[in-house]
Amino acid sequence: MTGYEMLSEQLRSLAEEEHGILPVLSNASALLYWNLEDLNWAGFYLMDKGSLLLGPFQGKVACIRIPLGKGVCGTAAKNDETLVVGNVHEFPGHIACDSVSNSEIVVPVHKDSCVIGVLDIDSPSIGRFTEKDRQGLEAFVHVLEQVTDFRDSYTVFFRQGRRLPSL
């Protein structure tokens, strides 16, 4: 079992008794932050009023709101694609929430085929994230999407003017 497979199984196990968005995302960010090497931030931004709002995380202080299409997180959410950025200072429109961050990986989180947020992980090292990280974190997010009861995030959907998806 790879390290990412183990993290995914730990996440699944932690969500067995409680599926609410806040405890699951909180534990997910802690799992990643304390088990992956060379990170300075691991957490989530959630859709709110057409932008990304800071969610549960581990690490240094972060930007509170990120517009869609801005920075790595906003671009990943808007385009619904995982972004692996080896040097964030070369990314057009990069938002420097923490000047120590040099590389970043962002994975969209979905509910009913809609992007409802992103997993964002930063490192102080240039080129920290690889294809293996992309695959492992996409699989981790897939488990997260399965085990989380996103009904707790009703405000996310209502603030977007959407109806809450039926679960």
C-alpha positions as CSV (number, residue, x, y, z in Angstrom):
1,M,0.0,0.0,0.0
2,T,1.4,3.4,-1.0
3,G,1.5,6.4,1.4
4,Y,-1.4,8.0,-0.4
5,E,-3.4,4.8,-0.3
6,M,-2.8,4.7,3.5
7,L,-3.9,8.3,3.9
8,S,-7.0,7.6,1.9
9,E,-7.9,4.6,4.1
10,Q,-7.2,6.7,7.2
11,L,-9.6,9.4,5.9
12,R,-12.2,6.8,5.2
13,S,-11.8,5.3,8.7
14,L,-12.0,8.8,10.4
15,A,-15.3,9.6,8.5
16,E,-17.0,6.3,9.5
17,E,-18.8,7.9,12.5
18,E,-19.1,11.5,11.4
19,H,-19.6,12.6,7.8
20,G,-20.0,16.3,8.4
21,I,-18.0,18.7,6.2
22,L,-16.2,20.5,9.0
23,P,-14.8,17.5,10.9
24,V,-14.0,15.5,7.8
25,L,-12.2,18.4,6.1
26,S,-10.4,19.3,9.3
27,N,-9.1,15.8,9.7
28,A,-8.2,15.5,6.0
29,S,-6.1,18.6,6.2
30,A,-4.4,17.3,9.4
31,L,-3.7,13.9,7.8
32,L,-2.0,15.6,4.8
33,Y,-0.1,18.2,6.7
34,W,1.4,15.9,9.3
35,N,2.1,13.0,6.9
36,L,3.5,14.6,3.8
37,E,7.0,16.0,3.9
38,D,8.1,19.5,3.1
39,L,4.7,21.4,3.4
40,N,3.9,24.7,4.9
41,W,0.1,24.6,4.3
42,A,-2.6,22.0,3.6
43,G,-6.3,22.8,3.5
44,F,-9.4,23.7,1.7
45,Y,-11.2,26.6,0.1
46,L,-15.0,26.3,-0.4
47,M,-17.2,27.9,-2.9
48,D,-19.1,30.9,-1.5
49,K,-20.8,33.7,-3.4
50,G,-18.9,32.9,-6.6
51,S,-15.4,32.9,-5.0
52,L,-13.4,30.6,-2.8
53,L,-13.6,31.1,1.0
54,L,-11.0,29.8,3.4
55,G,-12.0,26.4,5.0
56,P,-10.3,24.0,7.4
57,F,-6.5,23.9,7.1
58,Q,-3.2,23.3,8.8
59,G,-0.3,25.7,8.5
60,K,0.4,29.3,8.3
61,V,-2.2,32.1,8.1
62,A,-3.9,32.1,4.7
63,C,-5.9,34.3,2.3
64,I,-9.5,34.5,3.3
65,R,-11.2,34.9,-0.1
66,I,-9.9,34.0,-3.5
67,P,-11.8,35.1,-6.7
68,L,-12.5,32.4,-9.3
69,G,-9.8,32.6,-12.0
70,K,-7.3,34.3,-9.8
71,G,-4.2,32.6,-8.5
72,V,-3.6,28.8,-8.5
73,C,-6.6,28.0,-6.4
74,G,-9.1,30.2,-8.3
75,T,-7.8,29.0,-11.7
76,A,-8.0,25.3,-10.7
77,A,-11.6,25.9,-9.4
78,K,-12.7,27.9,-12.5
79,N,-11.2,25.4,-15.0
80,D,-12.1,22.3,-12.9
81,E,-8.6,20.9,-13.2
82,T,-5.8,19.8,-10.9
83,L,-2.9,22.3,-11.1
84,V,0.7,21.3,-10.2
85,V,2.8,24.4,-10.1
86,G,6.6,23.9,-9.6
87,N,7.3,27.6,-9.0
88,V,4.3,29.7,-8.0
89,H,6.3,32.9,-8.7
90,E,6.1,32.1,-12.4
91,F,2.3,31.4,-12.3
92,P,0.4,34.3,-14.0
93,G,-1.7,36.1,-11.4
94,H,-0.2,34.1,-8.4
95,I,-1.6,35.3,-5.1
96,A,1.1,35.4,-2.4
97,C,-0.8,34.5,0.7
98,D,2.5,33.3,2.2
99,S,5.8,34.5,0.8
100,V,7.5,31.3,1.9
101,S,5.4,29.2,-0.5
102,N,7.3,28.3,-3.6
103,S,5.3,25.4,-5.1
104,E,1.7,24.3,-5.0
105,I,-0.8,21.7,-5.9
106,V,-4.5,22.3,-6.1
107,V,-7.2,19.6,-6.6
108,P,-10.9,20.5,-7.2
109,V,-13.5,18.9,-4.9
110,H,-16.9,18.0,-6.4
111,K,-20.4,17.2,-5.4
112,D,-22.9,16.1,-8.1
113,S,-20.4,17.1,-10.8
114,C,-20.1,20.7,-9.4
115,V,-16.9,22.1,-8.1
116,I,-17.6,23.0,-4.5
117,G,-14.1,23.8,-3.4
118,V,-10.4,22.9,-3.7
119,L,-7.8,21.1,-1.8
120,D,-4.7,23.4,-1.7
121,I,-1.2,22.2,-0.6
122,D,1.8,24.5,-0.5
123,S,5.5,23.8,0.0
124,P,8.5,26.1,0.6
125,S,10.5,24.1,-1.9
126,I,10.4,24.7,-5.7
127,G,9.3,21.7,-7.6
128,R,8.0,19.8,-4.6
129,F,5.0,18.2,-6.2
130,T,5.2,15.4,-8.8
131,E,2.8,13.3,-11.0
132,K,2.7,10.8,-8.2
133,D,1.5,13.5,-5.8
134,R,-1.2,14.6,-8.4
135,Q,-2.5,11.0,-8.7
136,G,-2.3,10.3,-5.0
137,L,-4.1,13.6,-4.0
138,E,-6.8,13.2,-6.7
139,A,-7.5,9.7,-5.3
140,F,-7.5,11.2,-1.8
141,V,-10.0,13.8,-2.9
142,H,-12.2,11.1,-4.5
143,V,-12.4,9.3,-1.2
144,L,-13.2,12.7,0.5
145,E,-16.1,13.2,-2.0
146,Q,-17.4,9.8,-1.1
147,V,-17.3,10.0,2.7
148,T,-18.3,13.6,3.3
149,D,-21.9,14.7,3.9
150,F,-21.9,17.9,1.9
151,R,-25.5,18.7,3.1
152,D,-23.7,20.5,6.0
153,S,-22.5,22.9,3.4
154,Y,-26.0,24.1,2.5
155,T,-24.8,27.7,2.8
156,V,-22.3,27.1,0.1
157,F,-25.0,26.1,-2.4
158,F,-27.6,28.8,-1.3
159,R,-25.0,31.5,-1.5
160,Q,-24.3,30.5,-5.1
161,G,-28.0,30.6,-5.8
162,R,-28.1,26.9,-6.4
163,R,-30.5,24.3,-5.0
164,L,-29.0,21.9,-2.5
165,P,-28.4,18.6,-4.4
166,S,-30.4,15.7,-3.3
167,L,-28.4,13.1,-1.5
